[in-house]
Amino acid sequence: MKQVIAYIKPLKIENVMLALHKIEGLSGISVLEMRGCGRSRKESTGSIFDEDSYGLVSRLKLEIACCDELVELVVTAIQESAHTGLRGDGKIYVLPALEAVRISSGETGEEAI
């Protein structure tokens, strides 16, 4: 099992969700609204922080737990559908998921996702 974490621009969520819903066997996606900064933070001003946003930009964080066989499909779907060609398109991380437990039934492992 793996956990895919992706940070994308909010304007790309529709494209990303449409691409992910085409992946058979993908059981769920969590989407969180957040703000952050990376290498593309504002460089045009003399100050790192701007009074209103402190240099932070809005992003969406997607969290997806999936079986190993789906990881490449998930990453490719996000990468292609979130791409604008501009700086700050986002990042995708793939992490090992050591265990999953479905609270309602007690199922564990891949059966729980």
C-alpha positions in Angstrom: 0.0 0.0 0.0 1.1 3.5 -0.7 -0.1 7.0 0.2 0.0 9.6 -2.5 0.1 13.2 -1.3 -0.3 15.9 -3.9 -0.3 19.7 -3.7 -2.1 21.4 -6.6 -3.5 24.7 -7.7 -7.2 25.1 -6.8 -8.1 25.9 -10.4 -7.0 22.4 -11.5 -9.2 20.4 -9.1 -11.9 19.7 -11.6 -9.4 18.3 -14.1 -7.6 16.2 -11.5 -10.8 14.8 -10.0 -12.1 13.8 -13.5 -8.8 12.0 -14.2 -8.8 10.2 -10.8 -12.4 9.1 -11.1 -11.4 7.2 -14.3 -9.1 5.0 -12.4 -10.9 1.7 -11.6 -10.2 0.4 -8.1 -9.4 3.8 -6.6 -11.5 3.8 -3.5 -11.2 7.4 -2.2 -9.6 10.8 -2.2 -9.3 13.4 0.6 -9.0 17.1 -0.4 -7.9 19.7 2.0 -7.7 23.5 1.5 -4.5 25.0 2.6 -1.9 27.8 2.2 1.8 27.5 1.9 4.9 28.6 0.0 7.7 26.9 -1.9 10.4 27.9 -4.3 8.0 30.0 -6.4 7.2 32.4 -3.5 7.1 36.1 -4.4 10.5 37.4 -5.3 9.4 40.7 -6.7 9.1 42.5 -3.4 11.8 43.6 -1.1 10.2 41.9 1.8 9.6 38.2 2.2 6.2 38.8 3.7 3.3 40.7 2.4 1.0 42.2 5.0 -2.1 40.3 3.9 -0.8 36.8 3.0 2.7 36.5 4.5 3.8 35.2 1.1 1.5 32.2 1.3 -0.5 31.0 -1.7 -3.7 28.9 -1.7 -3.3 25.2 -2.6 -5.2 22.0 -2.3 -3.7 18.9 -0.7 -4.9 15.6 -2.0 -4.4 12.4 0.0 -4.9 9.1 -1.6 -4.3 5.6 -0.2 -4.1 2.9 -2.8 -2.6 -0.5 -3.6 0.8 -0.5 -5.1 -0.5 -1.4 -8.6 -2.4 1.9 -8.8 0.3 4.2 -7.8 1.7 4.9 -11.2 -1.8 5.5 -12.7 -2.6 7.9 -9.8 0.6 9.9 -10.1 0.4 10.1 -13.9 -3.3 11.2 -13.7 -2.5 14.0 -11.2 0.7 15.1 -13.0 -1.0 15.4 -16.4 -4.2 16.9 -15.2 -2.7 19.5 -12.8 0.0 20.7 -15.2 -0.3 24.2 -16.4 3.3 24.7 -17.5 3.8 27.5 -15.1 5.9 27.6 -12.0 4.2 26.5 -8.9 2.1 23.7 -10.4 2.7 21.6 -7.3 4.3 18.5 -6.0 3.4 14.8 -5.7 4.9 12.6 -2.9 4.5 8.8 -2.7 4.9 7.3 0.8 4.6 3.8 2.1 1.4 3.1 4.0 2.2 0.6 6.7 -1.3 -0.3 7.7 -4.9 0.6 7.1 -7.9 -0.2 9.3 -11.5 0.3 8.4 -13.1 1.4 11.6 -16.6 0.2 10.8 -15.7 -3.4 10.0 -12.2 -3.9 11.4 -10.8 -4.9 8.0 -7.1 -4.3 7.7 -4.6 -3.9 4.9 -5.6 -3.3 1.3 -9.1 -4.6 2.1 -9.5 -1.6 4.3 -8.8 0.9 1.5 
